[in-house]
């Protein structure tokens, strides 16, 4: 059964997107009519994640009403699935006790993520109201650097001793499950809280009640440090097909667990940041781009647009310096956009595949020079194909063979230049500790535009003997 369908829906098989849209439209209509009983009934069979997405498109006042129709546990689950910006808006609308009920019962990692975004004044007020244990678990996570495993882990896990029997362990699970985020993996620690093994819930179920944990645990445990980058954490869980991975501190003491649902959020955020960066748009963490005010949007996008504006000015200066050849062969100017545009596209393709390879670690077996050489050969092949077509097209348009040859040969050289630039710049910027996705695009455009125009006019002068 596809995850995108909801077979239990009274409407039969319906996609989750359609379900959310239907729930949103029905809730809006019922709230406008003041029929709160019917609105509450609609929410009963709907998953918290779908409720969250459905109400995000509603007016702010309606969101508050919907929350008050939900039970306490449902409200907390729905709240954790909302965008951070909407979470903050709702906190401002709730009464003090409602806020405390939600924040107190959030999982520590979700609470820490919320506190990162809230104003310091609001955090101080909430801190004063939280129980010592809940604040301690949140402060523990906030003490780690953002983007590291320690910040995104949850300290709510079940630890065991090697001497426990299977029967004792099952009793412990029953007692701790209500206050624990993860029960499908259990972590075995020694007296110093160092991780010594892992037991899955499956192992417990198929083992005899009198067997000890030491007999059934896996000692070859895979774990990450608190300072491991969150992208590396995602790769570990992906590589080993884990549902969760334990987190240890510098002394290899178990301090938390990162679950697969958090990793999915990480992958989505990182992919979004890379896509924005490739387009020259600064990302802003969890905030929805389309819910951001236009002044902020313009500020994020203007930087690289200014870089490209200056680049185009430089390109224009170079073209202006070639007035003598353009006066003799005016038609050369008609092919400049074709050459720079095609070169930019070739460079963008090369940088995209290399940046993706760096992020997914797919090119770890290849050195930078091998990757660049491979892309250079691909650029030469693409340039030959495109250059041949451009030569024929230019000749058919203008009937001037020397000009057509200048266009075609320039396109070959520009394609090679673009492929080399697109594949080498991500490695260069990464070695400097810069984000390849953010830095590569404008520099590739600069290289292709400026050097491409110079190559074009140089070859044209040579072929046309000017």
Secondary structure, DSSP 4 states (H G I P E B T S, - for coil): --TTB-TTSTTSS-BHHHHHHHHHHHHHHHHHHT-HHHHHHHHTTS-HHHHHHHHHTS-HHHHHHHHHHS-HHHHHHHHHTS-HHHHHHHHHHS-HHHHHHHHHHS-HHHHHHHHHHS-HHHHHHHHHHS-HHHHHHHHHHHTSPTTBHHHH-BS---EE-TT-BHHHHHHHHHHHGGG-S--SEEEEE-TT-BEEEEEEHHHHHHS-TT-BHHHH-B-S--EEETTSBHHHHHHHHHHHT-SEEEEE-TT-BEEEEEEHHHHHHHHHHHHHHHHHHHTT----TTS-GGGS-HHHHHHHHHHHHHHHHHHHHHHHHHHHTTHHHHHH-GGGGGGHHHHHHHHHHHHHHHHHHHHHHHHHTTTTTS-HHHHHHHHHHHHHHHHHHHHHHHHHHHHHHH--HHHHHHHHHHHHHHHHHHHHHHHHHHHHHHHTT--HHHHHHHHHHHHHHHHHHHHHHHHHHHHHT-
